[in-house]
């Protein structure tokens, strides 16, 4: 069973719901950041797999790969782009105008 993708779907759905409840909209900067972290994930995860530094138990992943990186690994950068603004808005200091 593909445990990683199931866990990722649950966590990403929760993050998206929180983002919508907080009325956060993706800006152009978010889209650019998403593209960059997806590209970096593709490059570095593939290098790690191709160099046999890491490997994945095939019973835990779908088996679909982009270059050498499992598709499940791309959920983490997507989650980071969605959840970071939520955490920032929730815990960040309010701007005060003097």
VEXZATI-989046 format. One record per atom (N, C-alpha, C): x, y, z; atom name; residue in one letter. Coordinates in steps of 0.1 Angstrom, whole numbers, padded with zeros to 4 digits. Layout:
! residues N
x y z atom type
X Y Z CA a
...
This chain:
! residues 98
x y z atom type
0008 -0012 0000 N x
0000 0000 0000 CA x
0009 0012 0000 C x
0005 0023 -0007 N x
0012 0035 -0008 CA x
0009 0044 0004 C x
0016 0041 0015 N x
0013 0048 0028 CA x
0017 0063 0027 C x
0029 0066 0020 N x
0033 0080 0020 CA x
0023 0089 0013 C x
0018 0085 0002 N x
0009 0093 -0006 CA x
-0004 0095 0002 C x
-0009 0085 0009 N x
-0021 0086 0017 CA x
-0019 0096 0028 C x
-0008 0095 0035 N x
-0005 0105 0046 CA x
-0003 0119 0040 C x
0003 0120 0029 N x
0005 0133 0022 CA x
-0008 0139 0019 C x
-0017 0131 0013 N x
-0031 0137 0009 CA x
-0038 0142 0021 C x
-0038 0135 0032 N x
-0045 0139 0044 CA x
-0039 0152 0050 C x
-0026 0153 0051 N x
-0019 0165 0056 CA x
-0021 0177 0046 C x
-0020 0174 0033 N x
-0022 0185 0024 CA x
-0037 0190 0024 C x
-0046 0181 0025 N x
-0060 0185 0025 CA x
-0063 0194 0038 C x
-0057 0190 0049 N x
-0058 0198 0061 CA x
-0052 0211 0060 C x
-0040 0212 0054 N x
-0034 0225 0052 CA x
-0042 0234 0042 C x
-0047 0228 0032 N x
-0056 0236 0023 CA x
-0068 0242 0029 C x
-0074 0233 0038 N x
-0086 0238 0045 CA x
-0083 0249 0055 C x
-0071 0248 0062 N x
-0067 0259 0071 CA x
-0064 0271 0063 C x
-0057 0270 0051 N x
-0054 0281 0043 CA x
-0067 0289 0038 C x
-0077 0281 0035 N x
-0090 0287 0030 CA x
-0097 0294 0042 C x
-0097 0288 0053 N x
-0103 0294 0065 CA x
-0096 0307 0069 C x
-0084 0307 0067 N x
-0076 0320 0070 CA x
-0077 0330 0059 C x
-0084 0326 0048 N x
-0086 0335 0036 CA x
-0072 0339 0030 C x
-0063 0330 0030 N x
-0050 0333 0023 CA x
-0051 0329 0008 C x
-0047 0338 0000 N x
-0047 0336 -0014 CA x
-0032 0335 -0019 C x
-0030 0327 -0029 N x
-0017 0326 -0034 CA x
-0013 0338 -0043 C x
-0002 0344 -0040 N x
0002 0355 -0048 CA x
0012 0350 -0059 C x
0017 0359 -0067 N x
0027 0356 -0077 CA x
0039 0351 -0070 C x
0043 0357 -0059 N x
0055 0352 -0051 CA x
0053 0338 -0047 C x
0041 0334 -0042 N x
0039 0320 -0038 CA x
0041 0311 -0050 C x
0036 0314 -0062 N x
0037 0306 -0073 CA x
0052 0304 -0077 C x
0060 0315 -0077 N x
0074 0315 -0080 CA x
0081 0306 -0070 C x
0078 0308 -0057 N x
0084 0300 -0047 CA x
0081 0285 -0049 C x
0069 0282 -0052 N x
0065 0268 -0054 CA x
0073 0262 -0066 C x
0074 0270 -0077 N x
0082 0265 -0088 CA x
0096 0262 -0084 C x
0102 0271 -0077 N x
0116 0270 -0073 CA x
0118 0258 -0063 C x
0110 0256 -0053 N x
0112 0245 -0044 CA x
0108 0232 -0051 C x
0099 0232 -0060 N x
0097 0219 -0068 CA x
0109 0216 -0077 C x
0115 0226 -0083 N x
0127 0223 -0091 CA x
0138 0218 -0082 C x
0140 0224 -0071 N x
0151 0220 -0062 CA x
0149 0206 -0057 C x
0136 0203 -0054 N x
0132 0189 -0049 CA x
0136 0179 -0060 C x
0132 0182 -0072 N x
0135 0173 -0084 CA x
0149 0171 -0085 C x
0157 0181 -0085 N x
0172 0180 -0087 CA x
0178 0172 -0075 C x
0176 0177 -0063 N x
0184 0171 -0052 CA x
0178 0157 -0048 C x
0165 0155 -0048 N x
0160 0142 -0045 CA x
0165 0132 -0055 C x
0165 0136 -0068 N x
0170 0127 -0078 CA x
0185 0123 -0077 C x
0193 0133 -0073 N x
0207 0131 -0071 CA x
0209 0121 -0060 C x
0202 0123 -0049 N x
0203 0114 -0037 CA x
0199 0100 -0040 C x
0188 0098 -0048 N x
0184 0085 -0052 CA x
0194 0079 -0062 C x
0198 0086 -0072 N x
0207 0081 -0082 CA x
0221 0077 -0077 C x
0225 0084 -0066 N x
0238 0081 -0060 CA x
0236 0071 -0049 C x
0225 0065 -0048 N x
0221 0055 -0038 CA x
0224 0059 -0023 C x
0222 0072 -0021 N x
0223 0078 -0007 CA x
0211 0075 0000 C x
0199 0076 -0007 N x
0186 0072 -0001 CA x
0179 0063 -0010 C x
0170 0055 -0005 N x
0162 0046 -0013 CA x
0148 0046 -0006 C x
0138 0041 -0013 N x
0125 0041 -0008 CA x
0119 0026 -0009 C x
0113 0022 0002 N x
0106 0009 0002 CA x
0095 0010 -0009 C x
0095 0001 -0019 N x
0086 0002 -0029 CA x
0071 -0001 -0025 C x
0070 -0007 -0013 N x
0056 -0010 -0008 CA x
0050 0002 -0002 C x
0058 0013 0001 N x
0053 0025 0007 CA x
0050 0036 -0003 C x
0055 0035 -0015 N x
0053 0045 -0025 CA x
0045 0040 -0037 C x
0040 0049 -0045 N x
0032 0045 -0057 CA x
0041 0039 -0068 C x
0053 0043 -0068 N x
0062 0038 -0078 CA x
0064 0048 -0090 C x
0056 0059 -0090 N x
0057 0069 -0100 CA x
0069 0078 -0096 C x
0077 0081 -0106 N x
0089 0089 -0103 CA x
0090 0100 -0114 C x
0095 0111 -0110 N x
0098 0122 -0119 CA x
0113 0123 -0118 C x
0120 0120 -0129 N x
0134 0117 -0130 CA x
0136 0105 -0121 C x
0143 0107 -0109 N x
0144 0096 -0100 CA x
0137 0098 -0087 C x
0130 0110 -0085 N x
0124 0113 -0073 CA x
0109 0108 -0073 C x
0105 0101 -0062 N x
0092 0096 -0061 CA x
0082 0108 -0060 C x
0070 0106 -0066 N x
0061 0117 -0067 CA x
0057 0122 -0053 C x
0057 0113 -0043 N x
0054 0116 -0029 CA x
0063 0127 -0024 C x
0075 0128 -0028 N x
0084 0138 -0023 CA x
0080 0152 -0027 C x
0072 0153 -0037 N x
0068 0167 -0042 CA x
0057 0172 -0034 C x
0051 0164 -0025 N x
0040 0169 -0016 CA x
0046 0178 -0006 C x
0058 0176 -0001 N x
0064 0184 0010 CA x
0066 0198 0006 C x
0072 0201 -0006 N x
0074 0215 -0010 CA x
0060 0222 -0012 C x
0051 0215 -0018 N x
0038 0221 -0020 CA x
0031 0224 -0007 C x
0032 0215 0003 N x
0027 0218 0016 CA x
0034 0230 0023 C x
0047 0231 0021 N x
0055 0242 0027 CA x
0050 0256 0021 C x
0047 0256 0009 N x
0042 0269 0002 CA x
0028 0273 0008 C x
0020 0263 0010 N x
0007 0266 0015 CA x
0006 0268 0030 C x
0014 0261 0038 N x
0013 0262 0053 CA x
0022 0273 0059 C x
0033 0277 0052 N x
0041 0287 0058 CA x
0034 0300 0059 C x
0027 0305 0050 N x
0019 0318 0051 CA x
0009 0317 0063 C x
0003 0305 0065 N x
-0007 0304 0075 CA x
0000 0305 0089 C x
0011 0298 0090 N x
0019 0299 0103 CA x
0024 0313 0105 C x
0029 0319 0095 N x
0034 0333 0096 CA x
0023 0343 0100 C x
0012 0341 0094 N x
0001 0350 0097 CA x
-0004 0348 0112 C x
-0004 0335 0116 N x
-0009 0332 0129 CA x
0000 0336 0140 C x
0013 0334 0138 N x
0023 0337 0149 CA x
0031 0349 0147 C x
0030 0355 0135 N x
0038 0368 0132 CA x
0032 0379 0140 C x
0041 0389 0141 N x
0037 0401 0148 CA x
0030 0410 0139 C x
0020 0417 0144 N x
0012 0427 0136 CA x
0021 0439 0133 C x
0020 0445 0122 N x
0027 0457 0119 CA x
0020 0469 0126 C x
0028 0477 0132 N x
0022 0489 0138 CA x
0027 0501 0131 C x
0018 0510 0129 N x
0021 0522 0121 CA x
0024 0534 0131 C x
0035 0540 0130 N x
0039 0551 0140 CA x
0035 0564 0134 C x
